[in-house]
Every structure is written in structure tokens, then in C-alpha cells.
Amino acid sequence: MKKKKYRNLGIIDREAKTALLRSEEAEVALNTKIDRKEYDVYEYGASGSDLEFLSDINSGETHVKLIDHDFDVGNGVCVFKAGNVCTLTPPQINLSTGGVTGNTNYQYRISVIDEKGGQSAVGPLFSISTGNAFLSSANFNRLSWEPVPGAVGYVIYGRSGTEMKYLAVTGLSTWYDTGAIPRTPPITIAQTVPLTPSRGVFRSEVTSTNNEGIQLKDALKVNLNNAVIHHDDTDSFVNAINDSFKGNKKVVVPPGQFNLFDDVIIHTKMNIYGNGDESVVRSVLPFNNVFYSNNTEGVRISNLKIVGNGYGLQPINRKDDPNAKGSGSGIVMARGKGFKISKVTVLNCGGDGNTSERNGVAGIWATYGCESYSITDNDVRQCRNGINEDNYYQRDPLNGYIARNYVEKCRFGIVTDNSDKGRGLRIADNVVRKCAYSGIDINKSSYVDVYHNTVEECGDILGREYKYWEAETTYQKDDVIAANGRFYKAKTAGTTAPILSSPVSPSHVNGSVVDGTVEWEYVTGTFAPAIHMYSSANFRMVRVKVRKNQLINNFWTAIKGIQNLRYCRIEENEIDGCGNHGIQVQAFRYGSVSRNEVYNAAGSGIHGTPVSIDGTTVSIDRTKFVENQVSFCYQHGIYLEAAYYCHIIGNESFNNSLRGYNQYSGISIGGGTVYAKIMNNTVDGDQQRFGIAIVGSTTINNDIAGNTSRNNAGPTVDYGIENKQQIFGTNRNTNGVYDHTAA
């Protein structure tokens, strides 16, 4: 056994691959700098045959000199993973169905991946004739086989014997076919080797030779890095963690890249930390998670960089069966108590949600009833969901804390998806940017506090590439820019106006406008809310607070609360620029929308309507809309429809209805709103049709008192009251006290 001397450290080399560093401080570290053969270098003839071994490359080396060897032009150099081509025998497949059976015939074949990344020949065909015609997570085919000694993974092909599509790669001996679409473009056995690490790495032809050396057609050195050649550090990690668990020690990940070919299991009270972004842990095979922990306490993971493989599948949601294999997540914590994940960078985990094979879960996933945990100060980017808390496997979480994280360019930013049994989640002081769907998504969860977060430029589901608007800047025809929470396309090339000219930046929501010498056309699309809170007919969301958040230039509604929400509060938020309503509520009961500042919304500043839930229309009921400031919105300042016993008190609406003169009102109440208190509001703006509008013959019995409306479309239209069956106090308009019998 080779020994290397380190200061206070000693090397233990197990099974020629495992490297553990032990220190007197009772820490366990990982190290990849062990001398071991990684690659073989061969010469090949002009036909690609007559391979001759030249040299080898050890782990940690970046180049090799080929001394005293003559090459002929037309010959070449090739590099292979060390060892022989994979000769493992694929196993027999046992097939069964789950859910509702049928009479559809499905066929499958398997090949094996060995520890060097080589792939075997494809095994025989196995079939089942009782499959459901429409496979899903409820109706699926189950494939199982005996583990093959020496195998680290299996490649699965199906579903027709005439064209076996490449379906999946797994490190388990069980796989569920839930109908996921094959890889895109489809990969068949006859077409190409699957996208897994293979023994053959690259080769290059010799184009000239002389006494000084050889010249190759393609440079070899550009491929000699971990992005192409995958050394395997799985055993090193597993043994370090197991050793640490036995001795109650820490696991230290030194600088370098560590490649994993399977999920690494984390034990109770494990403390894993590294040297920040210099300590890189990377998942190589598609669909693997990086770290997985189930039913543990006190786990600590910090100061690492985790890089996923970009693939992920939705695991089957079975009660009390937290099998997260295949989700492609960075860190999976299932039923974890008291864990802390901090200062971890997580990239490219779970896919992007756009195709079935890239629809895993998250960069960091807390599931199956996690309790009293914290996920703080992390940097999560380009994952399916950035940070995800849920009750997958039918167990709700308690008392989570997700704070001070930076999340960017994920499908969803921060997600909580539970039942009303979950409690105590705090989402605080996070920055979420450029996510395709919602920056913060609260689904069926109760007792959640969302505060002091910044959500910016989220909600563009199509994920467009765009530039930012700048004054005195040249743009080309068809350039797309983002400005004020909207998209605009340049119909003509040109230069934008100086900052002191008008308009300062495009903000229109239909048609086109000229800005300097550029004509900007408003671009429509498919969008999602920046902060989304929603429930369903079967779940009642209660006591969710969304407060003191800052929402900047998001591409659809800034804050949306809909469907069966009770005792929820949307308060003291700042909204600047959004592509639809500033705040939208539906079926919002016994709640509060108060003291918010909404500026430059493409729809109404605050927009409330009823909604149909399970065939029943549910209104806005006993909710307070108090002391909001709404200005420069393109539709109504505040619009409420079918609002019962609500308080609309002390709001300020200034210069709204920018979409068109005399079209929208500062405050518009209609749709059968009854018994509302519309009091002490101030409305000002010469674009608005009415300052305060009471619309519809069934909008009756509302208290209207103490309001001031001025400078609207004219002194006689400060108030528009269609049905005078109201309870009037003293209201004022531009010319003084308003006579309610006049209009």
C-alpha cells in the first residue's frame, strides 16, 4: 500500500480507488490526488486498427510526453479510460404492472455501465402484454433485475422491439416506466451510443511529423478536463462518510472536482463542508441526486459547490415511501429534523421542467415531513425548482426557515406545496430573479410568513432572451428588451432617446411607440405571477402572510392570491412595474390587502374578483383594503367585484387609467358588491373616467363617506354612481362637497 506524507495527515487507499485523509482534529477529508491509472494512450493506424499501447495518464496529471516513438502521417493518437471495454452481462428483466392494467404490449432491453463508465452490449428483449395504454404515475410498468456485480448503472431501452428508444439511466435495480417521453431527439440502439460516460474518450489524426515532434489534426488537451473525462470519486465519498459516521467526525471536501456516479447517502448528525466554490461535487449520470438523506437529525452541509447533470424525473408519490431516486436534485432531505444547509452553490439540478426527462424536483428539496430546519445563504441557479419544501410521500413539514438565499433562472424560485396541516414556514430576505414561473410559489400551504424578499423579472414562462432598455443606446431591428415588467420588440433599428426626453422608457401595453429613432412594439406572451399563493376546492389555505416584499419589473401579476384563501394578509409590499395587475385576489375571505405601494402596473393596481370553485362561485368576503397607495397603473387603481362586507378605506389612487383617457377609474366597485365601507379614500388623476365608480344595478347598500375625488375627466364625473341605493355621507369633489343626487 502506497503512503504519502502530509502534515498531520495519512493516506488510506481502499480498493485502489478510495482516498481518505484523517487528521488529528478528528476530521475526515476527501482527496483525489492518489496516483492511480486513469487513461491509456494508444497509437492507431490509418484505418483505425492496429492499436499500440504508448503510455498511461495517472489521476491528477494533465499531459503526457510520448518519447522515442515514430509516427507516420495518417496515423493518430487516441485516449481511452483505463481498463478493458465493459464485458459485464446484462441481467434478465422482471416485469410487472401497477395501477390499472390493460392489454398493451411493452418491450424492454438493458445494457450495463461499469465502474470505468464503459457500456456493455445490450441484453435480450423482455416483454409484458398487460400494460395500460396510457402510462402514468398511477398506471405504470415496473422493471426489476438482480444487481450485476461490478455495475454502477443500467441503461434502459423500450418500448417497442422494432424501435427501442433510450428511456433512462439508473443506478438502482428497479425502474418504473410512467410514460415519460424518450430522450429528445429520440436515441435508438442503432443510431448512437447513449449519453453516458464511455470508455473511448477521443482520438486525433497525425497531420505532420518531424524531428521536433508531431502535429495533430485536433488538439487533445482541450478534452483533458473533468467536463469530458469522468474520474469516479463515489467510493471515496461513501467511505469518508461511513468512516465519519462511525467516529462522529466531520467530512471535509478539499478544493477540486469530485465526480459521483450514484446518490451519496447522508447519515444522522453528519457535518459535510468544503472550501466554498473551490470544492465541487458533481453528479455525472443522468437523473442521479447528489446527496440524499432520509429520517435523519442534525445534518450540516455547507461551503460546497454542487453541480447536477441537468436531468430529472418526478418520483412516484407513495405514502411513507420516500424514494427520491431519479429526481436529479442537488440535496434531498426527507424527514430531516434540525438540518442546516448553508453557503452552498447549487447548479443545474433537476432539469428545467420543459421536457419529461428534465422534469425532476429541485436544487435543494426538503420533503416528507421535515421539521425545524434552515436553508440559508445559498446560491441556487438553473435548477427545475430552486428550493422546494413539500409534503411528498404524504407527510407535512413543520417550522422551516428559508432565508437569505439567491435563486436565479430556475423554473420556480422558492416553492412550498403542502396541505393545511403544514405549519411555521418562514421565507425571508431571499433574492429571486429571472425564474420562468413564480419567484415564490405557495401552494395549498398554511401558516406561511413571506417577508423582506426581493422578486425581480420573474414570470416569463417562454424564457425569452432579452436586453435591458437604456437611454441613448443603439438597438437592432427585432431586438427584444425588458422594461417596466414588459417585453418590447424593435420594429426598426435606431437609438433611444436621451434620459431627459420623453418617453423615458417604453411602458405601453398595446401597439407601438417611438423612442428616439426606435419604434418599440409591445410583445404579448404566456406569464406567471411573481409571488403566487393559491389553494383548491379540497384545501383551504389559511393565515399566509406576504409582507414587506419588494417586487420589481416582473412580467405578470406581482402578487396573486386565489382560490379558497382565508385570514391571509398581503401587506406593506412595494411593487414597481409588472405586466398585469399589481395585486390580484380571488375568493379571498377574512383577509387584508393593506398599506401596499403599487406603481406602474399594466393592469389594475389592486384587482379583486370572485371565482368558481368546484362549481360554486366564491366571492371576496370581509376583507380589508386599507391605506394602499396606487399610482400610474394602466387600468383601475382599485377594482373590486362581488365584494361582500369589505372595507375600502384610506386608499390613495393617483394618475391611473394610463391605457386610455376616460376608460378606467381610480376606484371602481361593482358586480353586486354589497355592505362595503368605501370611506376616506383620495382619488386624483385627469386620465380617469371616474374618481370613484359604483357600477351595476345590484351594487347596493354600501357606505360611501369621507372620500375626496378631484381632477378626474371632469368635475361632474368625479363620482359615477349607477345605483343610488347606497348610504351616503359627505364626499368631496373638485368643486367642493359632492351632491349625490346630481350624477
N, C-alpha and C positions, 0 to 999 in steps of 0.2 A: 504494500500500500504506500503510495507516494505521500510525502509530507511536504508542506510548505510552511515556512515560519512567518507568522505575523506577530505584531506586538500584542501580547496578551491573548492571542487567538491561536486556535489549532484547527487543522482541516480534518474532517471525517469524510471519506469518499465511500459511499454505499452504492453497490450495484453499478459501479462505473459511471453513474450519472448524477448521483445525489451529492450535493455540496452543502455542508452546514458549517457555520462558524460559531464557535462558542466562546464567550468572553467571561472574565471573572465577575462581571456585573450581572451575571445570570440572564444574559440576553441571548437570543437565537437569531442568527442572521443568515441571509441567502447570498450565494456567490456563484457567478457563472465563469470565473476565470480559471477553472480547473483545466489542466492540459488534457484534452481528450480529442480524439479524431472526429472531425465534423464532416469534412468534404474530401472526396477523391478527385484528383485531376488526371485526365486522360488525354492522349493524342488520338485522333481518329483519322482514317484515310479519307480520300476524296469522295468515296461512296458512302461514308459514314460508318464503315465497318472497320475491322482490324483495330479495335481499341487496344491501346497500350498504356498501362499504368505509368504515370510520371511522378506523382507526388501526392501528398495529402496536406490538408489545412486543418490545424487544430483550433479548438474553441478560443475565441478572443483574437485570432490573427486576422488581418485584413488583406494580406497579399502573400504570394509565394514566388520565389525565383526558380526558374527551370534552367538548371545548369548542365552544360555539356550534353545538350540534346539538339539534334539537327531536325529542322522542319523543312518540308517541301511546300511550295506554293500549291494551294488547293487542299492541303491537309488542314487540320484545325485543332482547337483545344476545347475540351468540354469539362464541366464540373458537375459531379453528382453528390448527392447526400452520401455520406459514408455508409458502407454496408451493402448488402445484396438487395436486389429487387424483391418486393414483397411476395413471399411464397405461401402465405397463410391461406388456408382453405375456408371459403365462405360457409357459414352454418346453414342448417335446414331451418326453414321458417315455419313457425306455428301460427296459424291464422284463426281468428275468431271475430265475432261481431259484437257491438254494444249498441243498446237502444233498440229501435225498431228495425227488424230485419227486412229483407226483400229478396228479389231473385236476380240481382245484377251480379255479373261475374267480374271479379277483380284479380289481377295477377301482379306478382312482385318478385324482384330479384335483389340480391345483396352482394356488395363487394366489401372487402375488409381493408382498413388502414392500419399499418403497423406503426411502431414507435418512431421510425425514421420518417414517417409521412408518406411512405410508399403505398400504393393502392394495388390490391390483388386483382386477379381476373374476376369477372362477375359470375356469381353462383347460378345454380339451376333455377328454373321458374317454379313458383308455387302459386296456387290459386284458391279462391273461395267463391262460391256461387250463390251465397245467401246475403250479399251486401245490399244496403239501402241504395237506391238510385241517386239520392242526394245526401252525400256525406256531410256531417257537421259535428260540432262538439257534443251533440246529443246522440247522433246516429253515426257510428264510426267503425272502422276496421282496426283490430288490434293485431300487431305483428310482434312476436317474441321469438327468441332464439337462445341457445346456450352460449355464454360468452366464449370467445375464441382466445385461447392463451396467446399473449403477445399482441393482441389487438388493442388499439386505443380509440378506434371509431369504426363506424359502419356507414356505408353509402347505400341509400335505399332508392330503388327504381320501381316504377309502376306506371300506369295501372292496366295497360293493355300489352299483351305479348307481341303484338305487331309493331308497337312503338313504345318502348319503355322510357318514360320521361324521368328525369332526375328530380326526385321528390325531396330528399332530406339527407342530412348528415347528423348522426347522433353518437354520443359516447355510451349510451345505455344499451341494454339487451332487450329493450321494449320500445316500440314506437306506435303511436296512434295516428292513423290516417283519418283526418277530419275534413278532407276535401280541399285542402289548401291547393292553390294553383301551382303547377310546377314552375321551376325556375324560368325567368323571363330574360332573354329568349329561351324557349324550351331546349333542353340539352338531352340528347339521346345517347345511348351507348355507342352508336356508330359514328356520331358526329365528333366528339372530342372527349378528352379526359375531363372529369368534373373539376370544379374549382376548389380543390383541396391541395394541401402540400404534397408534391410528388417527388420521387427520388431524383429524376432528371431535372437539373436546375437550368442550365443554359449551355450554349456552345457557340463558338465563333470561328470563322474560317481564316486561315493564314493567307494574307494577300501579298506579302513580300518577305524575304529573308536575306540577311547578310551577316557579316561577322559581328555586328553590334547587337543583333537580336532579331526579333520577329515583329511584324506588324499585323494586327488582327483587323478583320473587317468591322467588328463591333467590339467596343471596349467591354472587358469582363468586369472591371472594377465597379461600374455603375450598378451592378447587380449584387455586389458583395455587401449587403447590409441586411438587417433583420426584417426589413419590409418584404424581402423576396425570399431569403433563405431562413427557415424557421428552426432555430435550435429549440430543444424541448426542455423546459425547466419545471415541468409539472411535478416530477418526483422530488425535486429539490424543495419546492414549496410545501408539498404534502408532508414530507419528512420533517421539515423545520417546524411546521405547525403541530404535528403529532408529538415531537420532542418537547416543544414548548408547553403543550397541554399537560404532559406528564410531569414536567418540572415547574409548572406555574411561572413560566418565563415570558418575556416579550419576544415578538418576531420582528426583526429589523430587516428592512429591504434596502440594501445599499444602492448607490447610483448604478444605472444600467437598465437594459430592457430584458424582461423576463417573460418568456412565451409559454402560455398554458394551453394544453390540449384537452383539458377537462375542467369541470367545475371544481373549485377548491373549497372544501368544507371547513367552515369556521366553528370552533368549539366555544363552550361557555367561558367567559372571562378572558377570552383571547385579546391580546393587545398587539395589533399589527401597525407598524408605522415605518415611514421611509424618509427620504431626503427631498420631499416635495416633488416637483415635476421631473427631477432627475431620476427618480425611482419609478420606472414604467412597468406596469403589469399589463400584458396584452393577451387577449383571447384570440387564438388562431383559427380554430374550426368554427364554421358557421353554427349559430344557434346556441353555442355554449354560454353560460353565465361565467363571470369571472370569480366572484365569491358568493357562497351560499351558506346561510346559517339558519337552522331550524330549532325552535324551542330552547333558546339559549338565554343566558343572563350576562349583563355586564361586558359585552363585546365592545372593543375600541378599534376603530380603523381610521388612520389619519396620515396626512402628509404623503400621499401617493398620487400617481397618475395612472388611471385605469383606461385602457383603450379596448373597446369592443370590436366585434367582427362585422357589425353592420347588418346582421340577420337576427330574426327573432320570430317566434310563433306564439300565439296565445295558448297558454297551458289549459288543460281540461280542468274545469272548476268543480272538483268533487269535495264534498263536505269532509273536513278533517283529514284531507289528503294533500298536503302542501307540496306536491311535486312540481317544482318550478323549472324542471329541465326543459331546455329548448327555448326559453323566453329571450335569451340573448342579453340579459340585463347585466349591469356592471356589478352592483351589490344587491343581493336578495336577503332581506331579513324577514323570516317567517316566525311569527310568535316570539319575537325577540323582546326581552324586558330590559329596560335600562341601558340600551346600547347607545353609543355615541359615534357618529360618523362626521368627521370634521377635516377641513382643509384638504379635500380630495378633489382632484380634477378627473372628470368622467367624460369620455368622448365616444361617440359612435356606437351606442349600445341600443339593442332592441329594434334597429331599423328606423324607418321614417313613417311607417303606417300606410304607405301608398300602395304596396303590393302585399300579397298574403305571406310571402317569405320574409318580408321586412316589417312585420306587424307584431313585434314582441311586446315588451312591457316598458322598461324604464332604465334610466341611468342608475337611480337608487330606488329600490322597491321595498316598502315596508308593508307587509301583508299578514294575513292570518292572525289578527288579534295582537298586534304589537302594543306594548304598554310603556309609558314613561320614558320615551326615547327622545333623542335630539339629533337632528340633521342640520349642521350649521357650517357656515363659512366655506361651502364647497363651490366648485365651478363646473357646471354641467352643460354640455353643448352637443348638439346634433344627435340627440337620442330620440326614441319614439316619444316617450314622456320624460321630462327631466327628472322630477321627483314625484313618486307615486305612493300614496297611502290608500289602502282599500281593505275590504273585508272578503277578499277572495278566499275561497275554502270555508266560507260561512262563519267567520269569527271576526267581530268588530274590534277596532282598536280603541285605546284609551290614552289620553294625555300625551299626545305627540307635540313636538316643538320643531318647526321647520323655519329656520331663521338665517338671515344674512348670507343667503346663497345667491350666486349669479347663474342665471339659466338663460341660454340663448339658442335660437334656431332649432328648437325641438318641435315635435308635433303639438303636444300640450306642454306648458311650462311646469306648473305645480298642480297636482291632482289629488283630490280626496274623494273617494267613491265608496260610501258605506250605507248602512241603514241608520234609522234614527236611534239605534242603540249605541252607536259610537259617541264618544264624549271627549271634550277637552283639547281638541287640536288647536294650536296657535300657529298661524302663518304670518311671520313678522319680518320686516326690514329686508325683504328679498328684492332683487332687481331681476325682472323678467323681460327679455327683449326678443323681438322678431320670431315669435313662435307662430306656427301656421294656424293653429286653432287658439283656444283661450290661453292667456298667460297664467291665470289662476282659475281652476275649474272645480266647483264644489257641487258634487252630485249626490243627492239624497242624504247628505251628511248633516248632522245637527250639532249644536253647541260648538261651533267653529268660530274663532276670532281671527279675522284677516285685517291686519293693521300695519301702517307705515311701509307698505310695499310700493315699488315703482314698476309700472307695467307700460311698456313702450313698443309701439309698432307691431302689435300682435293682431292676429285675426285674418291674415290673408291666406286663405286655405290653398290657393293655387301656388303659393310660394314664388311669386314673381321676382325676377331680378330688377332692381331699380336703383336710381341715383337719388341724391337729395337735391332739392331746389336751393340755388344760391343766386344772389343778385350779381349782375354784371358777369354772367357766366355763359359760355357758348355751349349749346346743345345741338345734337344732330337730329335729323328727321327720324321719327319713331323711337327716340329715347323715351324711357318711362321714368318719371320722377315720383317721389313721395313728398307730399306737403299737406299739412293740416289734417292728417289722418285719411288722406285720399290719394288716389293714383291719377296721374295725368300723362298723356302721351303727346309728344311734339308732332304736330301736323306739318310744321315747317321747321327747317333749321334756322338758328339765329341766336341772338344774345339777349339775356333777360335784362329787365330794367334796373337802373340804379336803386339802391335801397331806399332813397328818399322819394322815389317816384311812386306813382300809383298804377297798378296794384303792387303791393309789396311782395306777395307770393300768391300763386293761384289757390283759390279756396272755393270755387264754384262747384255745384253738384249736378249740373246738366249743361250740355252744349260745350262751347269753347270760348276762350277769351284770349286776347293778345296781351302778351307781357314783353315789353321791349319790342324785339322783332321776332319773338317766338309765339306761335299760336298753340295754346295748350288745350287739349281735348280731355274732358272728364272720362275716366275709364270705370266701367261697372265691373262687377265680379261676384264671387262667392266668398262670404266672410263669416267670422265668428266673433262673439263678444270677447272683450279683453278680460274682464272678471265675470264669470258665469256661475250663478247659483240656481239650481233647478232640482225639482223633485218629480214625482209622478203620481198617478192616481192611487197607487198602492203604498206610497211612502209619504209621510208628512215631514217636511224639513222645518225644524223649529230652532229659534234662538241662534241664528247665524248673524254675526256682526261683521260688516265690511266698513271700515272706518279709517279715516286719515291716510288714505292711499293717494298716490299721485299717478294719474293716467294721462299719457302724452301721445298724441298722434297715432292712436290705434285705428284700425281700418274698418271697424264696425261699431256696434254699441259698446260704450265704455264699461258700464256695469249693468248686468241684466239679471233680474230675479224673477223667476216664473214658476208656476205650477205648484200649488199646494204648499205655500210658504206661510208660516205663522210666527209671530213675535220676532221677526227678523228686522235688522236695523242697517240702513245704508246712510252713513253719517260722516260729515266733515271730510269728504273726499274732494280732491281737486282734479278737474277734468279739463284738459286743454287740447282740443282738436280730436274729432272722431268721425268716422264715416257714416254713422247713423245717429241714433238717439244718445244723449249723454247718459241718462239713467232710464232703464225700461223695467217696469214691473207689471206682472200679470198674476191674477189670483193671489194677491199679496194681502194678507189679513193680519190685523192687530200689530202692524209694524210701524216703522218710522223711516221716512226719507227726508232727512233734515240737515240743515247747515252745510250743504254741499255747494261748491262753486263749479258751474258748468259754463264753459266758454267754447264757442266755435264748433258746435255740433252740427253735422249735416242734416240731422232730423230735428226733433224737438229736444229741448234741454232735459225735461223730465216728461216721460210718456207712460201713462198707465191705462191699461185696458183689461176687460175680462178675458177669460179663455175657457175653452171646453175641456173638461177633464172627465174622461170615461163617459162621454155623452151628456154631462151636466155642465151648464155654464156657471163658472165661479167668478165672482166679481172681486173688486178691491174693497175691502171692508175694514172700517175703523182704523185706518192708517193715517199717520200724521205727516203732512208735507209742510214743513215749518222752516222758515228762515233760510231758504235756499236763495242763492244769487245766480241768475241765469242771464247770459248776455251773448249777443252776436250769434245766435243759433238760426238755422235756415228755415225751420218751421216754427211751431209754437214755442213759447218759453216753457210753459207748463200745460200739458194736455191730459185730462182725466176723463175717462168714460166709464159709466156704470160704477161710480164710486159711492159707497154707502157709508154714512156716518163718519166721513173723513174730515180732517182739519186741514184746510189750506190757508195757513196763517203766516203773516210776516215775511212773505217772499218778495224778492226784488227781481223784476223782469225788465231788461234794458235792451233796446235795439235788436229785437228778434224779427222773424219773418224776412230774413235776407234772401230767401229763394224767390220772393216776388212781392212787390208792393201791394198792400191791401189784400193779402191772401191768408195770412195766419195771424193769430192773436197772441198777446202777451201771456194771458192765462185763458184757457178755453176749457169749460166744464160742460159735459153733455152726456148723451147716451143713457139717459134715465138716472143720472146722479141725484140722490135724494138725501136730505137731512145733513148736508155738509155745512161746515162753518167756513165761509170764504171771507176772511177778515184781515184787515190791516196790511194788505198787500200793496206794493207800489209798482206801477207799470209805466214805462216811459219808452217811446220809440215811434218815429214818424213813418216806419215801414209797415206797422202792424195794422190789420184790418180793424180789430177792436183792442182796446186795452184789456178788458175783461169781458169774455163772451160766455153767456149762459145759453146753451144750444139744445133744442129739441123740446117737443111738447110734453115729454114725460120727465124732464128735468125740473123738479119742483121741490118746494118746501125747504129750500136752502137759506141759511142765514148769510146775508150779504151786507157787511157793515165795516166802516172804518177804512175802506180802500181808497187809494189815490191813483187815478189814471190820467195821464196827460201826454200831449204831443204825439198822439197817435194819428191815424189817417185823417182825422178832422175832429173838431171839438164836439160834434154831435155823435161821434161814434166811439168815444172813449169807452162806453159800455154798450154791449149788444145783448139784450135780454129778450129771448124769443117768447118765453112764457113768464108772465108777471106773477105767477103764483109762487112767490118767494117771500121771505121775511126780510124786509129792508131796514137797515139802519142808515146812518148818514155816510154817504160816499162822496168823494170829490172828483172833479174832472178839471180839465184845463181852465175852464172859466169859473170854477168855484164849486159850490155844492151841486151835486148831480140830482136832477129831477127824474125819478124813476118812472114817471108816467109819460115821459116825453118820447122815448125811443122804443 
